[in-house]
């Protein structure tokens, strides 16, 4: 196994070898496939707990392990964040209502590699303002990924996301960020979704990390509820998030978590 070869940068960021990309692709593909499969189950009257139960079942059936069950005491195979929940929403008995938007975040472990991805889903009919929020958040992620190439900095990635989102009169959440991953769930660097171009660590071929911007229709501030997990917008405005796991190549970014069925965007146009 090549997984522990490679080297660390001065910032503690692991540089992976070419052979490691295959393991990340396989883990990422399974995580994305599970989200593809859950898509038809997202409908009015469905509970987030039932969605999570389906995800947990498929994690096992596909020969992977959940990275979140048991992580810091968390007991579910997904985080499901509805409407003004920014991230880390806990699945439960709450039924989805017409027009609810939700982010489902899944991380699996396959052969020691972590595949981490999230995307937006809609129950019933999508409102115009929610549709615009989802589109801007999706496009912000893609702009961040476009900024990934050797020689650019993590500040370039954050700046690409922030400048686009704020240009659409929305706000980027600052309290949560992307992260390095590979054979561990969370590792350096912290991938901020805001920042100044040209600042932060320099991107190098072989870095693996997530980009996962959270975008609010209102202000960026969040608060964590008494369960110590669920983060919500302080002003109760709608929030959306998309997440891919990527690796830096000589040319740019390779996305490990592409949807096998082309379902990454809830209107099914990637």
Backbone torsions as a table, in degrees:
resi	resn	phi	psi	omega
1	UNK	NA	135.8	-180.0
2	UNK	-92.7	0.5	-161.8
3	UNK	-64.1	-25.1	-177.2
4	UNK	-102.8	8.0	172.1
5	UNK	-81.0	-164.9	-174.9
6	UNK	87.0	-168.5	-175.5
7	UNK	-145.7	173.6	177.2
8	UNK	-110.2	144.4	172.1
9	UNK	-81.2	174.3	176.2
10	UNK	-58.4	-28.7	-178.6
11	UNK	-86.4	6.5	179.6
12	UNK	78.7	19.0	-179.8
13	UNK	-93.6	125.4	-179.1
14	UNK	-73.1	135.6	172.4
15	UNK	-101.7	114.7	-177.0
16	UNK	-88.4	161.3	178.8
17	UNK	-89.3	164.7	-178.5
18	UNK	-56.2	-38.5	-177.9
19	UNK	-63.7	-23.5	-177.6
20	UNK	-72.5	-21.7	-177.9
21	UNK	-61.2	-35.2	-177.3
22	UNK	-63.5	-42.6	179.0
23	UNK	-63.2	-39.6	179.3
24	UNK	-68.7	-37.0	177.3
25	UNK	-62.4	-41.2	-177.1
26	UNK	-68.2	-45.4	178.5
27	UNK	-64.1	-42.9	-179.8
28	UNK	-64.6	-38.0	-179.9
29	UNK	-64.0	-41.6	-179.9
30	UNK	-64.6	-45.5	179.0
31	UNK	-59.0	-43.8	-179.5
32	UNK	-68.4	-37.1	178.3
33	UNK	-62.3	-41.2	179.3
34	UNK	-61.5	-41.2	177.8
35	UNK	-67.5	-34.7	173.5
36	UNK	-58.8	-45.1	-174.8
37	UNK	-70.7	-28.4	-178.9
38	UNK	-79.0	-19.7	-174.3
39	UNK	-52.2	-48.3	-178.4
40	UNK	-67.7	-14.9	-178.8
41	UNK	-85.7	-11.6	-179.7
42	UNK	-81.1	103.5	-178.2
43	UNK	-152.5	163.0	-179.6
44	UNK	-57.5	132.9	179.3
45	UNK	94.0	-16.0	177.2
46	UNK	-73.3	146.3	175.2
47	UNK	-96.0	151.8	177.4
48	UNK	-67.5	-28.7	176.5
49	UNK	-64.1	-39.4	178.4
50	UNK	-66.8	-38.5	176.7
51	UNK	-61.8	-43.1	-180.0
52	UNK	-66.0	-38.6	179.1
53	UNK	-62.1	-40.9	176.8
54	UNK	-62.5	-44.3	-179.7
55	UNK	-61.4	-45.6	-179.5
56	UNK	-60.3	-41.1	179.0
57	UNK	-62.4	-44.9	-177.4
58	UNK	-70.6	-33.6	176.3
59	UNK	-54.8	-46.1	-180.0
60	UNK	-70.2	-43.3	-176.9
61	UNK	-64.9	-27.8	-178.5
62	UNK	-91.1	10.1	173.0
63	UNK	76.6	27.1	178.7
64	UNK	-122.6	173.7	175.3
65	UNK	-117.3	150.3	173.9
66	UNK	-77.8	132.4	176.8
67	UNK	-81.7	-16.9	-173.1
68	UNK	-96.3	-27.4	179.4
69	UNK	-68.1	117.7	-178.1
70	UNK	91.3	-6.3	179.5
71	UNK	-74.9	112.8	-177.5
72	UNK	51.4	34.6	177.4
73	UNK	86.8	-2.4	-179.7
74	UNK	-68.3	143.5	-170.7
75	UNK	-118.2	16.9	-174.7
76	UNK	-128.7	158.1	-178.0
77	UNK	-86.3	-1.4	178.9
78	UNK	-152.5	162.9	163.5
79	UNK	-108.8	133.5	-179.5
80	UNK	-127.1	113.0	-170.7
81	UNK	-114.6	114.2	-172.2
82	UNK	-103.8	131.3	172.2
83	UNK	57.3	-101.3	-175.5
84	UNK	-91.0	4.4	171.9
85	UNK	-77.2	123.5	-174.5
86	UNK	-78.8	-46.6	-179.7
87	UNK	-166.1	167.8	175.1
88	UNK	62.6	28.2	174.3
89	UNK	-66.4	135.8	-176.3
90	UNK	-92.4	125.3	178.1
91	UNK	-60.7	147.7	-177.6
92	UNK	-166.1	-152.0	-173.4
93	UNK	-88.1	-3.3	-176.9
94	UNK	-64.6	129.8	179.8
95	UNK	-89.6	140.8	178.0
96	UNK	-72.4	138.4	178.3
97	UNK	-105.4	163.5	-179.9
98	UNK	-60.4	125.4	178.4
99	UNK	94.2	-5.1	176.8
100	UNK	-63.0	138.7	170.9
101	UNK	-111.8	144.2	-177.5
102	UNK	-145.2	143.4	171.8
103	UNK	-100.3	130.7	173.6
104	UNK	-114.9	125.6	-174.0
105	UNK	-119.0	122.7	-176.9
106	UNK	-128.3	136.1	172.7
107	UNK	-130.3	125.4	178.1
108	UNK	-117.5	159.1	174.2
109	UNK	-116.4	121.6	177.7
110	UNK	-126.9	120.8	-179.6
111	UNK	51.6	35.6	177.0
112	UNK	89.2	-7.9	-178.9
113	UNK	-101.5	145.3	-176.5
114	UNK	-100.8	127.5	173.6
115	UNK	-111.7	119.9	-170.3
116	UNK	-130.6	121.2	-179.3
117	UNK	-154.6	153.0	172.8
118	UNK	-145.9	157.7	177.9
119	UNK	-155.2	170.5	-178.1
120	UNK	-93.2	146.6	175.0
121	UNK	-132.7	161.0	-178.2
122	UNK	-131.6	134.0	172.0
123	UNK	-99.0	122.3	178.9
124	UNK	73.3	-142.8	-173.1
125	UNK	-90.4	132.5	-177.5
126	UNK	-84.8	130.1	175.5
127	UNK	-75.0	159.5	-178.2
128	UNK	-63.0	-42.1	-176.5
129	UNK	-70.4	-35.8	176.9
130	UNK	-68.3	-39.0	178.6
131	UNK	-61.1	-41.8	-179.7
132	UNK	-67.8	-41.4	177.8
133	UNK	-59.6	-46.1	-179.4
134	UNK	-62.5	-43.1	-179.5
135	UNK	-63.7	-45.1	-179.5
136	UNK	-63.3	-40.6	-179.3
137	UNK	-65.8	-44.0	176.7
138	UNK	-58.9	-47.8	-177.2
139	UNK	-67.8	-32.0	177.7
140	UNK	-64.5	-43.2	176.3
141	UNK	-58.3	-46.9	-176.9
142	UNK	-64.7	-35.2	176.2
143	UNK	-67.3	-37.7	175.6
144	UNK	-62.0	-43.6	180.0
145	UNK	-64.7	-37.3	178.7
146	UNK	-62.5	-25.8	-179.2
147	UNK	-82.6	-4.2	-179.1
148	UNK	-83.9	110.5	170.0
149	UNK	-162.6	152.1	-178.2
150	UNK	-54.5	135.9	179.9
151	UNK	98.6	-27.4	171.3
152	UNK	-74.7	171.3	179.7
153	UNK	-117.2	166.1	175.1
154	UNK	-65.2	-26.9	173.6
155	UNK	-63.2	-33.5	176.7
156	UNK	-64.4	-39.4	179.5
157	UNK	-64.8	-49.7	179.7
158	UNK	-61.6	-40.7	-179.3
159	UNK	-65.0	-39.8	179.9
160	UNK	-60.9	-40.3	-179.6
161	UNK	-71.9	-51.1	-174.9
162	UNK	-62.2	-45.9	-175.9
163	UNK	-64.6	-37.7	178.5
164	UNK	-67.3	-48.9	-176.7
165	UNK	-62.4	-47.1	-178.0
166	UNK	-68.3	-27.1	173.7
167	UNK	-66.2	-21.0	176.6
168	UNK	-96.7	10.1	178.1
169	UNK	63.9	36.5	172.6
170	UNK	-122.8	177.8	-176.2
171	UNK	-128.1	149.2	178.0
172	UNK	-95.8	129.3	176.1
173	UNK	-67.0	133.4	-178.5
174	UNK	-104.8	-11.3	-173.2
175	UNK	-81.9	-11.3	-179.8
176	UNK	-135.8	153.2	-174.6
177	UNK	-147.0	171.9	171.5
178	UNK	-77.6	179.3	-172.0
179	UNK	-157.3	156.7	169.7
180	UNK	-66.2	151.9	174.5
181	UNK	-155.8	177.0	-177.4
182	UNK	164.6	-104.3	172.9
183	UNK	-92.5	7.7	172.2
184	UNK	-131.5	158.0	-176.0
185	UNK	-74.4	-47.7	-177.5
186	UNK	-132.1	127.8	-179.2
187	UNK	-147.7	166.4	172.3
188	UNK	-59.7	148.6	6.0
189	UNK	-94.2	167.6	162.4
190	UNK	-78.7	124.8	-178.3
191	UNK	-99.8	97.4	-178.5
192	UNK	-76.9	144.7	-179.1
193	UNK	-98.6	22.3	175.9
194	UNK	-150.3	165.2	176.6
195	UNK	148.0	178.8	-179.5
196	UNK	-99.8	136.6	177.5
197	UNK	-57.7	141.9	175.4
198	UNK	84.3	0.9	-179.8
199	UNK	-106.9	165.1	176.6
200	UNK	85.9	176.1	-179.3
201	UNK	-59.0	149.9	178.6
202	UNK	-83.5	136.4	178.1
203	UNK	-71.4	136.2	177.4
204	UNK	-130.2	149.7	176.3
205	UNK	-56.1	134.3	178.9
206	UNK	99.9	-5.9	173.8
207	UNK	-76.8	137.7	175.8
208	UNK	-119.1	132.8	178.9
209	UNK	-163.1	167.8	174.1
210	UNK	-98.9	149.9	165.4
211	UNK	-122.4	125.3	-170.1
212	UNK	-148.7	61.4	-175.4
213	UNK	-61.2	137.7	170.6
214	UNK	-107.7	127.5	-175.0
215	UNK	-123.7	132.4	179.6
216	UNK	-108.7	144.5	173.5
217	UNK	-69.3	-28.1	179.9
218	UNK	-104.3	-132.6	-177.3
219	UNK	-82.0	162.9	-174.9
220	UNK	-80.3	-14.2	-171.2
221	UNK	-67.6	143.0	177.7
222	UNK	-125.7	166.8	169.0
223	UNK	-142.6	150.3	179.2
224	UNK	-99.2	131.4	-177.1
225	UNK	-74.1	175.9	-172.5
226	UNK	-66.9	-13.9	176.8
227	UNK	-75.9	-4.4	178.4
228	UNK	70.5	9.2	177.4
229	UNK	-122.7	-56.0	-169.1
230	UNK	-65.2	119.4	176.7
231	UNK	-104.5	130.9	-178.4
232	UNK	-125.7	161.0	174.2
233	UNK	-72.1	135.5	-179.3
234	UNK	-62.7	-34.4	-176.8
235	UNK	-93.9	10.2	177.5
236	UNK	66.3	14.8	177.9
237	UNK	-75.0	157.4	178.4
238	UNK	-63.5	148.3	178.5
239	UNK	-134.0	147.8	177.5
240	UNK	-136.7	158.7	-180.0
241	UNK	-153.0	142.4	168.1
242	UNK	-130.9	146.5	-178.1
243	UNK	-140.7	131.4	168.0
244	UNK	-122.3	151.5	166.5
245	UNK	-97.3	133.6	-175.8
246	UNK	-133.2	159.0	171.8
247	UNK	-124.8	143.7	179.9
248	UNK	-84.5	125.9	176.2
249	UNK	-109.6	178.3	178.4
250	UNK	-61.5	-30.7	-176.0
251	UNK	-94.0	-25.9	-174.6
252	UNK	168.3	-122.0	-177.2
253	UNK	-121.6	139.8	170.8
254	UNK	-108.3	126.7	-179.4
255	UNK	-90.6	123.0	-178.1
256	UNK	-85.5	-18.3	-168.8
257	UNK	-116.0	32.0	176.5
258	UNK	-61.1	141.3	178.4
259	UNK	-69.6	121.5	178.3
260	UNK	-57.9	-33.2	-177.0
261	UNK	-98.1	7.7	-178.3
262	UNK	68.9	33.8	-175.2
263	UNK	-108.9	18.1	-173.7
264	UNK	-63.1	-36.2	177.7
265	UNK	-96.0	136.5	-173.9
266	UNK	-64.0	-16.5	172.3
267	UNK	-92.9	8.0	171.8
268	UNK	62.1	41.0	171.5
269	UNK	-133.9	95.2	-175.6
270	UNK	-69.0	NA	NA
